[in-house]
Amino acid sequence: MTRRDFLKSSSVATLSALAAGFPRQLLADSEEKITPTADTVIILWMAGGMAHTETFDPKRYTAFEPGLKPDQVLSTFPQIDTVVDNIKLTQGLENIARVMDRATLIRSYTAGDLGFILHSRHQYQWHTGYAPPQTVAAPHIGSVIARTLGPRNPAVPAFIDIGQRFDLGEGEELKAFHTAGFLGSEHGPFIISNPEEAAKSVRPPEGMSPSRFESRDAFYRKLISQSPIGQLGSDYQKESLLRSLDNAHRLLSSPAAKAFDLALEPKASYDKYNTGRFGLGCLLARRLTEAGARFIEVTSEYIPFQYWDTHENGHTRTVDLKKSIDAPIAQLVLDLEKRGLLNRTLIVLASEFSRDMLVEGKPDNKVKDQVVVPDVINELAVEIRVRHAGKNESRSLRLHGVASPAVAAP
Amino acid sequence: MMFRLATWFFFLSCSYPALAASLTPEQIAQLPPPAEHKIDFSKEIKPIFEASCIKCHGRGKDKGGLRIDTRETLLKGGDSGPVITLGKSADSLLVALVQGFDPDSVMPKKGSRLTPEQIGLLRAWIDQGAEWDPHVTFARLPPANLKPRLPEIPPGTKDENPIDRFLQPYFASHSFQAPPQVNDRVFARRVYLDVTGMLPPPNELEAFVSNKKANKRELLVRDLLANDRGYAENWLSFWNDLLRNDYKGTGYIDGGRKQITGWLYSALLTNMPFNQFVSELINPVTNSEGFTKGIVWRGVVNASQTPQMQAAQNISQVFMGVNLKCASCHDSFVNDFTLADSYGLAGIYADSPLEMVRCDKPTGKKADLKFIYPELGNISPDADKSTRLKQLAEIITKRDDGRLTRTLVNRIWQRVMGRGLVEPVDEMEKAAWNQDLLDWLAEDFASHNYGVKFLLQRILTSRAYQLPAVNLGEQTDQNYVFHGPAVRRLSAEQFRDALTSLTGIGYPSPLADVVSVEPEQKRFALAAHIFWIWNSTNAAEKATPGHVYFRKTVKLSVVPEEAAVVMTADNTFTFYVNGKLVGSGNDFKNGYLFDLRPFLKTGENTFIVDAVNNLAGNIPPTSAEPPRGSESPAGLLFYARLRHFDHGVQKTNDFGSDTSWVCSSTVQMPLKDPDSIRAETGWTNAIKLGDPGMIPWRVTKSYFSTRLASAYPGKIRAALVAADPLMTALGRPNREQVVTTRSSVATTLQALEMTNGETLADILKRGADNLLNDPRMAKKSLVPTVYERALGRKPTEPELQLAKNIVGNPAKPAGVEDLLWAVTMLPEFQLIY
């Protein structure tokens, strides 16, 4: 039936309803309510623009040999099988390969074209849905979820952000989207820059014993009851102040606070996650999910030119980066599954855009001060002038850091 | 299929060629018959237009090129030609469209379809010649709150504040009997916070309370307003929010943003008349251009967020109190502003004409340059940019612009009363809850040289301001009735400054680059000689890379009330006093300002500077021998201002960098124990290189005075530093957008930060230390002192007992910390009653 046929055959009442701009009213009668299938979201944020060809989306592998043409270099890692037929990952992600049947790959994501390639702007867009600048402070998706659904466990902040420091690099630009924006600061992120110190954020201040914390609180409550202002009657300011302090106190004394303490994790399990700050962030995310968290983001951390933001030594660095994520992510999946939580937890791994080992900028588009890739690669280590380096500085760009059949490792 | 239906609601204007021709006989038969009576336009047609048509075809909008403002414009028709054929309703496009023969083009696009009865009325009206009552128009309404208006002040005595005279009939008509005014303590706390943003010092508060003068409240307001620095550093936060000004933030990373701090601070310090203030922002001088420059984002930016569009949005919001943001992408759905309005204003700031972009699609059209209220004046289309800016500034600040004044009056009223005369404060086309009062205050303000302090004096001396505070909630309820100021909350900066008043723990160094004015410079003129010094004679040209340690010992008979240092070094330095780290710096062009009060003691005080001369390429030296030819200029410049009052006479212990300092470069690096280097040998007198203004550094003594002047005698206010986690949690905004109101409702994240956050915990720890070691305070009076400073009163007997229990006897630091925490968490402390 065409649209016009439908309209011609519909009653005036239906047409009026349509014209009134409520297309959903038509659905209302026949509607199936959407039943949520997840209670918790964990974002595993590969900050810095992770190279997909070197990680989750391998292309043809070309081993190094002298005389190699750059345009033949697609992936610098060989492929490995996963437990799912026909899905391949790159060498270095063997653990994740073993849990691929609990996951799916979305290879069709395209980052917005924001003019130049700018990490913080693309990260802003990914996390808020809007390209900055905006006329209002756009909320982080964690805040949207925190406000819409609220916390799962009232003693665990609904939106927790793990692993990013804001006092270096592009901290100011990152702060711009780590906010609840116009939704109100009640729904802002609870920030834990270092997962190893997470316990501190939910404990009494440094040097204060639990008993002193309680007696301070008791003293405060007694003062409140004595306060002459109480005689002036109640007002929403006073109520919200007292209620918020109450919530904070409850959170800090709640059993849920133990979830933040990684030292309480049995050593064998802790060691499985302990590949570094990101791995421990995954452990913290698991513990928080068990305790009833709603939205958690664990980031590998964005600092210009560090971690996934590889402008040099891409291959070698990617080897280490994959080591830092492979075991912990797989363990996170398995642990949640063992605890019967995986089915109700949505884990999303993403990055703000991609890259490969040789091309800078957009394919077929020249970038200012672009790295000049030689026509033919004859040596394992190639001296290439790297963008962003100071004048007259050059850095070596190692293309293949591992042994290939033809050449021994340097 | 169903989801696609949504798309036709967003069809943009297009023509309807299929229906321009006449209807078929079958279609005509389907039309409702024309009504059979004589149509009354105002009673029967006007309501249809208002309900179903003017949203898109009236009030300045002209979808499809059709305006129905007047009979003439309606008859003219739109892009598809005439919509009415007089006398022949069945031939009229309007009738075919509202009947909806083509499902792809039905009128109205939004809202309910016309009923057959309504169509019948329209048909009859058209057939009868479409008569139109002459006074009816659907054109854009004249903007509210634009023209100045001076109402007569209602009867009262000459001495009575006019605000109260306007409120008297208001209260009467709302059957409100005003309760007695708040007592002196409540009033003082309120007015100190509103003017200078600080709690009343106990001695001043007691003096005020015991003062017997009948007009003491008026005098207090006057005295507080005369505290230029206190006023400026309180209201700086208000204006930083409004003018989107901050010391750190998005956009500075590549020069895409510019501060206006120096200009703003100076304007506040000197109480610059508001019309001049606005004029210098609209048509900027170098130091005020940051406001209209906006934030230039890297990469491709949406057309609605170019710097010119930002300027248009921000000028409209901040000074005119209206929202141009929606109209930056398309004609606004929430008010009457159009895309042409926003581009018309933005274009004034553009170097070349701006093409209008609607919903990310270029339209190929350029807007006529004009202000959003063209009735105030015109912009010459052919003028160059600097002339256009001058014209715009004149238009906005002219005496005839009653919106500029009302918007400002409303914002100030909202600040001190908790709710504006118009709410929301950025919807100034709405009516005030007392229109006469708003209009009169705006004129009063303008006719007194646009004096903001004058306006504050008016409001703060009214009886209305002195009424008991009222519980308001966050409503912008249209049924609001004014019964007095609302209960408010200390802002983030006020809370932080209150902690400083309570504990003495402020900030060591301002981040804000505030340029001081003449009188301040005189007050802070240097009283001792200062020279660039180093450990070699021609260091100003060639000094060896490495560390040089400088030491000066000073004996103090009392700990000075004013104790600040300005210093700099080429290339970097770290500064210690009595073994404790004070701070460091790495830019010789910057005079680093430090508050010394937490570090000084009576008796001998040792100042140590670890000054470093870098290797070539500004690389820090290593322990290796520096290579030949790596010498570069090096020097240290240092000034300490130490002042105290002895029987009302100011005493000076100032000193600067000179040859009385000793220096050593044979000390082990890095400096592990600053205290220990006193024992090291190899100290020689520092060598004088020259005056501050010498080459290559050229620092002026007045620059050093200026830096000193920017410190409130050793206590730097929260408004002058960047946001820390505590202030951010308490609502200090990220000033990436203009902020006109901060939310004051407490949140759990805030409470977490206050309950276990490091920032507050550290302040309380150092504060407790300060209080316990304050030689001027007897141990017994610690609890009463805390109450007096924090709450402006003595503790009650039960409070005293509870407090003494927690503090302990003898007083424990932890106990004092906990007392401080509990008192500062009290609603009585955090709220403004």
Boltz contact constraints between the chains, C-beta under 6 A:
constraints:
  - contact:
      token1: [A, 4]
      token2: [B, 103]
      max_distance: 6.0
  - contact:
      token1: [A, 7]
      token2: [B, 103]
      max_distance: 6.0
  - contact:
      token1: [A, 16]
      token2: [B, 113]
      max_distance: 6.0
  - contact:
      token1: [A, 18]
      token2: [B, 5]
      max_distance: 6.0
  - contact:
      token1: [A, 19]
      token2: [B, 113]
      max_distance: 6.0
  - contact:
      token1: [A, 20]
      token2: [B, 112]
      max_distance: 6.0
  - contact:
      token1: [A, 21]
      token2: [B, 9]
      max_distance: 6.0
  - contact:
      token1: [A, 23]
      token2: [B, 5]
      max_distance: 6.0
  - contact:
      token1: [A, 23]
      token2: [B, 6]
      max_distance: 6.0
  - contact:
      token1: [A, 26]
      token2: [B, 2]
      max_distance: 6.0
  - contact:
      token1: [A, 114]
      token2: [B, 299]
      max_distance: 6.0
  - contact:
      token1: [A, 114]
      token2: [B, 300]
      max_distance: 6.0
  - contact:
      token1: [A, 115]
      token2: [B, 299]
      max_distance: 6.0
  - contact:
      token1: [A, 115]
      token2: [B, 300]
      max_distance: 6.0
  - contact:
      token1: [A, 116]
      token2: [B, 298]
      max_distance: 6.0
  - contact:
      token1: [A, 116]
      token2: [B, 299]
      max_distance: 6.0
  - contact:
      token1: [A, 118]
      token2: [B, 298]
      max_distance: 6.0
  - contact:
      token1: [A, 118]
      token2: [B, 299]
      max_distance: 6.0
  - contact:
      token1: [A, 121]
      token2: [B, 299]
      max_distance: 6.0
  - contact:
      token1: [A, 133]
      token2: [B, 297]
      max_distance: 6.0
  - contact:
      token1: [A, 133]
      token2: [B, 305]
      max_distance: 6.0
  - contact:
      token1: [A, 135]
      token2: [B, 325]
      max_distance: 6.0
  - contact:
      token1: [A, 172]
      token2: [B, 248]
      max_distance: 6.0
  - contact:
      token1: [A, 172]
      token2: [B, 249]
      max_distance: 6.0
  - contact:
      token1: [A, 172]
      token2: [B, 250]
      max_distance: 6.0
  - contact:
      token1: [A, 173]
      token2: [B, 250]
      max_distance: 6.0
  - contact:
      token1: [A, 176]
      token2: [B, 250]
      max_distance: 6.0
  - contact:
      token1: [A, 176]
      token2: [B, 736]
      max_distance: 6.0
  - contact:
      token1: [A, 185]
      token2: [B, 747]
      max_distance: 6.0
  - contact:
      token1: [A, 186]
      token2: [B, 747]
      max_distance: 6.0
  - contact:
      token1: [A, 188]
      token2: [B, 749]
      max_distance: 6.0
  - contact:
      token1: [A, 204]
      token2: [B, 756]
      max_distance: 6.0
  - contact:
      token1: [A, 205]
      token2: [B, 756]
      max_distance: 6.0
  - contact:
      token1: [A, 205]
      token2: [B, 761]
      max_distance: 6.0
  - contact:
      token1: [A, 216]
      token2: [B, 818]
      max_distance: 6.0
  - contact:
      token1: [A, 219]
      token2: [B, 806]
      max_distance: 6.0
  - contact:
      token1: [A, 219]
      token2: [B, 822]
      max_distance: 6.0
  - contact:
      token1: [A, 220]
      token2: [B, 822]
      max_distance: 6.0
  - contact:
      token1: [A, 222]
      token2: [B, 802]
      max_distance: 6.0
  - contact:
      token1: [A, 223]
      token2: [B, 822]
      max_distance: 6.0
  - contact:
      token1: [A, 226]
      token2: [B, 798]
      max_distance: 6.0
  - contact:
      token1: [A, 226]
      token2: [B, 799]
      max_distance: 6.0
  - contact:
      token1: [A, 227]
      token2: [B, 828]
      max_distance: 6.0
  - contact:
      token1: [A, 229]
      token2: [B, 827]
      max_distance: 6.0
  - contact:
      token1: [A, 229]
      token2: [B, 828]
      max_distance: 6.0
  - contact:
      token1: [A, 235]
      token2: [B, 471]
      max_distance: 6.0
  - contact:
      token1: [A, 235]
      token2: [B, 487]
      max_distance: 6.0
  - contact:
      token1: [A, 236]
      token2: [B, 473]
      max_distance: 6.0
  - contact:
      token1: [A, 237]
      token2: [B, 487]
      max_distance: 6.0
  - contact:
      token1: [A, 237]
      token2: [B, 489]
      max_distance: 6.0
  - contact:
      token1: [A, 237]
      token2: [B, 831]
      max_distance: 6.0
  - contact:
      token1: [A, 238]
      token2: [B, 827]
      max_distance: 6.0
  - contact:
      token1: [A, 240]
      token2: [B, 745]
      max_distance: 6.0
  - contact:
      token1: [A, 240]
      token2: [B, 746]
      max_distance: 6.0
  - contact:
      token1: [A, 241]
      token2: [B, 746]
      max_distance: 6.0
  - contact:
      token1: [A, 241]
      token2: [B, 827]
      max_distance: 6.0
  - contact:
      token1: [A, 244]
      token2: [B, 746]
      max_distance: 6.0
  - contact:
      token1: [A, 244]
      token2: [B, 747]
      max_distance: 6.0
  - contact:
      token1: [A, 244]
      token2: [B, 748]
      max_distance: 6.0
  - contact:
      token1: [A, 244]
      token2: [B, 751]
      max_distance: 6.0
  - contact:
      token1: [A, 245]
      token2: [B, 751]
      max_distance: 6.0
  - contact:
      token1: [A, 247]
      token2: [B, 748]
      max_distance: 6.0
  - contact:
      token1: [A, 248]
      token2: [B, 748]
      max_distance: 6.0
  - contact:
      token1: [A, 248]
      token2: [B, 751]
      max_distance: 6.0
  - contact:
      token1: [A, 248]
      token2: [B, 752]
      max_distance: 6.0
  - contact:
      token1: [A, 248]
      token2: [B, 755]
      max_distance: 6.0
